[in-house]
Amino acid sequence: MIQRRTLLKTGTAMALGAPAFLSHAQQVVTLKFHTFMAPTSNVWTLMLKPWMEKVEKDSNGRIKFEVYPAMQLGGTPPQLYDQARDGVADIIWTLPGYSAGRFPRGEVFEMPFMMTEAKATSRAYWEYIQTNAPDEFKDTKVLALHVHGRGVFHTADKQIRSPADLKGMKVRAPSRPVTSMLASLGATPVPLPLPATPDALSKGVITGLAMPWDVVPSVKVHELTKFHSEFPATSPALYTGTFVMAMNRAKYDSLPPDLKQVIDANSGIETSALFGKITQDSDAIGLKAAKDRGNTIITIGAAETQEFIKQSSHVEEAWAADMTKRGYDGPRLLASAKSLIAKHSKSGA
């Protein structure tokens, strides 16, 4: 009889405790994801959306996303990082370069003629930040750091075949290093976030721009320009842009341990490399859109490429000097970035 009462009491206690236990175990967390990219862009459809779908699947549906592409939560692209810091959004994806000079050590990956290919360079960028600048994004939980494919010149009414062709042109620049590069080549750089470029092109505020192929369709650059100037595949890229996917730290810290593991498993150097590969692979889509429209695709010659490299070489020297003035060892940071790119490129990462 005593044993039966004990079992009944134990069973009742477990039954009473079960709803609370199950409620915690089945807790669903909804994360607000915010970015400037359009919902029709390759970045959104081929990279960010599949990433969220994988996180949802890996969590067995316990992580859900509210999605806000195209700045639908309000604000401007340069404010995205602070939105993650402040909890306006839970996760953001943006370019650190939109906040010129705020994340200075990572700018080294945007130097002219530095990048080899996006997957290896994304691995290098992740490792570089962890080892050289772990406090660069200290206000958030960083999930991925990556770069895009090779930068290309896109122009409305003038072909770019040599540095001399850029003189006097008003050209969109996505970051501080590209701004410096364009100025060194005789162009008038116009810093603009990606969403502002179609309007600027149509109104003549700019007559050309530097950007990778993958985002061309999302902002209709193939419709607003006629000429596209690439550098040979055997040379380093004209430039690349750096990106950060960051999460509100308090939101991450509030997750149950198993959901933190899901986020962690979809973050880091492997996710960074994957993002770099996806954006670079998407270049073919933008290139096809320009070809289908009958635009002129130019491959800049070997001798002219060397002239571009020569005329823009002082940009990294100026950057290193600026880092030293800020209290960092600029030459060491520059050498570290180059070494990491070489290491990951050699390993075939």
C-alpha positions as CSV (number, residue, x, y, z in Angstrom):
1,M,0.0,0.0,0.0
2,I,2.8,2.4,0.9
3,Q,4.6,1.5,-2.3
4,R,1.4,2.2,-4.3
5,R,0.9,5.6,-2.7
6,T,4.6,6.5,-3.4
7,L,4.2,5.6,-7.0
8,L,1.0,7.5,-7.3
9,K,2.6,10.6,-5.7
10,T,5.7,10.3,-7.9
11,G,3.5,9.9,-11.0
12,T,1.4,12.9,-10.0
13,A,4.4,15.0,-9.5
14,M,5.9,14.0,-12.8
15,A,2.6,14.7,-14.5
16,L,2.3,18.1,-13.0
17,G,5.9,18.9,-13.9
18,A,5.7,17.6,-17.4
19,P,3.9,20.6,-19.0
20,A,6.5,23.0,-17.8
21,F,9.3,20.6,-18.9
22,L,7.8,20.0,-22.3
23,S,7.0,23.7,-22.7
24,H,10.7,24.6,-22.1
25,A,11.8,21.7,-24.4
26,Q,9.6,22.8,-27.2
27,Q,10.2,26.6,-26.8
28,V,10.0,28.3,-30.2
29,V,12.2,31.3,-30.7
30,T,11.4,33.8,-33.5
31,L,14.4,35.8,-34.8
32,K,14.0,39.0,-36.8
33,F,16.4,39.0,-39.8
34,H,17.1,42.4,-41.5
35,T,19.1,43.4,-44.5
36,F,19.2,45.9,-47.4
37,M,19.2,43.3,-50.1
38,A,16.0,43.0,-52.2
39,P,13.9,39.8,-51.8
40,T,14.5,39.0,-55.5
41,S,18.3,39.4,-55.2
42,N,20.7,36.4,-55.6
43,V,22.1,37.1,-52.2
44,W,18.6,36.7,-50.6
45,T,17.3,33.8,-52.7
46,L,20.5,31.7,-53.0
47,M,22.3,32.5,-49.7
48,L,20.4,34.2,-46.9
49,K,17.0,32.5,-47.4
50,P,18.5,29.0,-47.6
51,W,20.6,29.7,-44.5
52,M,17.5,30.5,-42.5
53,E,15.7,27.5,-43.9
54,K,18.6,25.3,-42.8
55,V,18.6,26.8,-39.3
56,E,14.9,26.2,-39.0
57,K,15.3,22.6,-40.1
58,D,18.3,21.9,-37.9
59,S,16.3,23.2,-34.9
60,N,13.3,21.0,-35.7
61,G,11.3,24.1,-36.2
62,R,12.1,25.6,-32.8
63,I,13.9,28.6,-34.5
64,K,11.7,30.6,-36.8
65,F,12.5,33.8,-38.7
66,E,10.6,37.0,-39.4
67,V,12.2,38.2,-42.6
68,Y,12.7,41.9,-43.5
69,P,14.7,42.3,-46.7
70,A,15.0,45.7,-48.4
71,M,15.3,47.6,-45.1
72,Q,11.7,46.8,-44.3
73,L,12.3,47.3,-40.6
74,G,13.3,50.9,-41.3
75,G,16.5,52.8,-41.2
76,T,19.3,52.9,-43.7
77,P,22.0,50.3,-44.7
78,P,24.7,52.0,-42.6
79,Q,22.5,51.6,-39.5
80,L,22.1,47.8,-39.8
81,Y,25.0,46.9,-37.6
82,D,23.7,49.1,-34.8
83,Q,20.2,47.6,-35.2
84,A,21.7,44.2,-34.3
85,R,23.7,45.7,-31.4
86,D,20.6,47.5,-30.0
87,G,18.1,44.7,-30.6
88,V,16.0,46.4,-33.3
89,A,16.8,43.3,-35.3
90,D,18.1,39.9,-34.0
91,I,20.3,39.1,-37.0
92,I,21.6,41.4,-39.8
93,W,23.7,41.0,-42.9
94,T,25.5,44.1,-44.2
95,L,28.8,45.6,-45.4
96,P,31.0,47.1,-42.7
97,G,32.3,49.4,-45.4
98,Y,29.0,51.3,-45.3
99,S,30.2,52.8,-42.0
100,A,33.5,54.2,-43.3
101,G,36.4,53.9,-40.9
102,R,34.3,52.3,-38.1
103,F,35.7,48.8,-38.7
104,P,39.2,49.7,-39.9
105,R,41.2,46.6,-39.5
106,G,38.9,44.5,-41.7
107,E,39.2,47.0,-44.6
108,V,42.5,45.4,-45.6
109,F,40.5,42.8,-47.5
110,E,39.0,45.5,-49.7
111,M,42.4,46.7,-50.9
112,P,42.7,46.8,-54.7
113,F,44.1,43.7,-56.4
114,M,44.3,41.7,-53.2
115,M,41.6,39.0,-53.5
116,T,42.2,35.7,-55.3
117,E,38.8,34.0,-55.1
118,A,35.9,34.4,-52.7
119,K,35.8,31.1,-50.9
120,A,39.5,31.2,-49.9
121,T,39.5,34.9,-49.2
122,S,36.4,34.5,-47.0
123,R,38.2,31.8,-44.9
124,A,41.1,34.2,-44.7
125,Y,38.9,37.1,-43.6
126,W,37.3,35.0,-40.8
127,E,40.7,33.8,-39.5
128,Y,42.2,37.3,-39.8
129,I,39.4,38.9,-37.6
130,Q,39.7,36.1,-35.0
131,T,43.5,36.4,-34.7
132,N,44.1,40.1,-35.5
133,A,40.9,42.0,-34.6
134,P,38.7,39.9,-32.3
135,D,37.2,43.1,-30.9
136,E,36.3,44.6,-34.3
137,F,32.7,43.5,-33.9
138,K,32.6,43.2,-30.1
139,D,29.1,44.7,-29.8
140,T,27.5,41.7,-31.5
141,K,27.8,37.9,-31.9
142,V,29.4,37.5,-35.3
143,L,28.0,34.5,-37.3
144,A,29.9,34.9,-40.6
145,L,32.4,37.1,-42.3
146,H,32.9,36.8,-46.0
147,V,33.7,38.5,-49.3
148,H,32.0,38.6,-52.7
149,G,33.3,37.8,-56.2
150,R,35.6,39.8,-58.4
151,G,34.8,43.5,-58.7
152,V,34.0,44.8,-62.2
153,F,33.6,48.3,-63.7
154,H,30.1,49.0,-65.2
155,T,29.7,52.1,-67.2
156,A,26.8,53.9,-68.9
157,D,28.4,55.4,-72.0
158,K,32.2,55.0,-71.9
159,Q,34.3,51.9,-72.2
160,I,37.0,51.3,-69.5
161,R,40.1,49.7,-70.9
162,S,42.9,51.6,-69.2
163,P,43.3,53.9,-66.1
164,A,43.2,56.9,-68.4
165,D,39.6,56.1,-69.3
166,L,38.5,56.7,-65.7
167,K,39.7,60.3,-65.5
168,G,36.9,62.7,-64.6
169,M,34.3,59.9,-64.4
170,K,31.8,59.9,-61.5
171,V,32.0,56.3,-60.2
172,R,30.1,54.7,-57.3
173,A,32.4,53.4,-54.6
174,P,31.2,50.9,-52.0
175,S,33.9,51.3,-49.4
176,R,36.8,53.5,-48.2
177,P,39.6,51.6,-49.9
178,V,37.7,51.6,-53.2
179,T,37.1,55.3,-52.8
180,S,40.8,55.8,-52.4
181,M,41.6,53.6,-55.4
182,L,39.2,55.4,-57.7
183,A,40.6,58.7,-56.7
184,S,44.2,57.4,-57.4
185,L,43.0,56.5,-60.9
186,G,41.7,59.9,-61.7
187,A,38.0,59.2,-61.2
188,T,35.6,61.1,-58.9
189,P,34.5,58.6,-56.4
190,V,30.9,58.8,-55.1
191,P,30.3,56.6,-52.0
192,L,26.9,55.0,-52.3
193,P,25.1,52.0,-50.7
194,L,23.9,49.5,-53.2
195,P,20.1,50.4,-53.1
196,A,20.9,54.0,-54.1
197,T,22.7,53.1,-57.3
198,P,19.8,52.7,-59.8
199,D,18.5,56.2,-59.0
200,A,22.0,57.7,-59.1
201,L,22.7,56.1,-62.5
202,S,19.4,57.2,-64.0
203,K,19.8,60.8,-62.9
204,G,23.5,61.0,-63.9
205,V,24.8,61.4,-60.4
206,I,27.2,58.7,-61.4
207,T,28.2,57.4,-64.8
208,G,29.8,54.2,-63.7
209,L,30.2,52.0,-60.7
210,A,32.4,49.3,-59.2
211,M,30.5,46.1,-58.1
212,P,30.5,42.4,-58.6
213,W,28.4,40.6,-61.2
214,D,26.1,38.9,-58.7
215,V,24.2,42.0,-57.6
216,V,23.8,43.4,-61.1
217,P,20.3,42.1,-61.8
218,S,18.9,43.1,-58.4
219,V,19.6,46.8,-59.1
220,K,19.1,46.6,-62.9
221,V,22.7,47.7,-63.6
222,H,22.6,45.7,-66.8
223,E,19.7,47.9,-68.0
224,L,21.2,51.2,-66.9
225,T,24.7,50.6,-68.3
226,K,26.1,49.4,-71.7
227,F,29.7,48.4,-70.9
228,H,31.3,46.1,-68.4
229,S,35.1,45.9,-67.9
230,E,36.6,42.8,-66.2
231,F,40.1,42.0,-65.3
232,P,41.8,38.8,-66.4
233,A,41.0,35.7,-64.3
234,T,44.8,35.2,-64.0
235,S,45.2,38.5,-62.1
236,P,44.0,39.4,-58.6
237,A,40.5,41.0,-58.4
238,L,40.0,44.7,-58.9
239,Y,38.6,44.7,-55.4
240,T,36.2,42.8,-53.2
241,G,33.7,43.8,-50.5
242,T,33.6,42.5,-46.9
243,F,30.3,41.4,-45.3
244,V,29.3,40.6,-41.7
245,M,26.3,38.5,-40.5
246,A,25.9,39.5,-36.9
247,M,23.4,38.6,-34.1
248,N,22.2,40.6,-31.1
249,R,24.4,39.3,-28.3
250,A,21.7,39.3,-25.6
251,K,19.4,37.4,-27.9
252,Y,22.0,34.8,-28.6
253,D,22.8,34.5,-24.9
254,S,19.1,34.0,-24.1
255,L,18.8,30.9,-26.3
256,P,18.7,27.4,-24.7
257,P,22.0,25.5,-25.1
258,D,20.7,23.2,-27.8
259,L,19.5,26.2,-29.9
260,K,22.8,27.9,-29.4
261,Q,24.4,24.8,-30.8
262,V,22.2,25.1,-33.9
263,I,23.3,28.7,-34.5
264,D,27.0,27.8,-33.8
265,A,26.8,24.9,-36.3
266,N,25.7,27.3,-39.0
267,S,28.3,30.0,-38.2
268,G,32.0,30.4,-38.4
269,I,34.7,29.8,-41.0
270,E,32.8,27.1,-42.9
271,T,29.7,29.2,-43.2
272,S,31.8,32.2,-44.2
273,A,33.5,30.1,-46.9
274,L,30.1,28.9,-48.1
275,F,28.7,32.4,-48.4
276,G,31.8,33.5,-50.3
277,K,31.4,30.6,-52.8
278,I,27.6,31.3,-53.2
279,T,28.2,35.0,-54.0
280,Q,31.0,34.2,-56.4
281,D,29.1,31.4,-58.2
282,S,26.2,33.9,-58.6
283,D,28.4,36.1,-60.7
284,A,27.4,34.0,-63.7
285,I,23.8,35.1,-63.3
286,G,24.7,38.8,-63.6
287,L,27.1,38.2,-66.5
288,K,24.4,36.3,-68.4
289,A,21.9,39.1,-67.8
290,A,24.3,41.7,-69.4
291,K,25.1,39.4,-72.3
292,D,21.5,38.7,-73.0
293,R,20.8,42.4,-73.2
294,G,23.6,42.8,-75.8
295,N,25.9,44.8,-73.6
296,T,29.6,45.0,-74.3
297,I,31.8,42.8,-72.1
298,I,35.5,43.9,-72.0
299,T,38.5,42.0,-70.6
300,I,41.2,44.5,-69.8
301,G,44.5,43.6,-71.3
302,A,47.5,42.3,-69.4
303,A,49.6,45.4,-69.8
304,E,46.7,47.7,-68.8
305,T,46.0,45.5,-65.8
306,Q,49.6,46.0,-64.6
307,E,49.1,49.8,-65.0
308,F,46.0,49.6,-62.9
309,I,47.9,47.7,-60.2
310,K,50.8,50.2,-60.3
311,Q,48.6,53.3,-60.1
312,S,46.6,52.0,-57.2
313,S,49.4,50.4,-55.2
314,H,49.8,53.3,-52.8
315,V,46.3,52.7,-51.4
316,E,47.4,49.8,-49.2
317,E,50.5,51.8,-48.1
318,A,48.3,54.7,-47.1
319,W,45.9,52.2,-45.3
320,A,48.8,50.7,-43.4
321,A,50.1,54.1,-42.3
322,D,46.6,55.1,-41.2
323,M,46.3,51.9,-39.1
324,T,49.6,52.7,-37.5
325,K,48.4,56.2,-36.6
326,R,45.3,54.6,-35.0
327,G,47.6,52.5,-32.7
328,Y,47.8,49.3,-34.7
329,D,50.7,47.8,-36.5
330,G,49.5,48.6,-40.1
331,P,52.3,46.8,-42.0
332,R,51.8,43.6,-39.9
333,L,48.1,43.6,-40.4
334,L,48.6,44.0,-44.2
335,A,51.1,41.2,-44.3
336,S,48.9,39.0,-42.2
337,A,45.9,39.4,-44.5
338,K,48.1,38.6,-47.6
339,S,49.6,35.6,-45.9
340,L,46.2,34.2,-44.9
341,I,44.8,34.7,-48.4
342,A,47.8,32.9,-49.8
343,K,47.5,30.1,-47.3
344,H,43.8,29.4,-47.9
345,S,44.2,29.9,-51.7
346,K,47.0,27.3,-51.7
347,S,45.1,24.8,-49.7
348,G,42.2,25.0,-52.1
349,A,39.8,25.9,-49.4
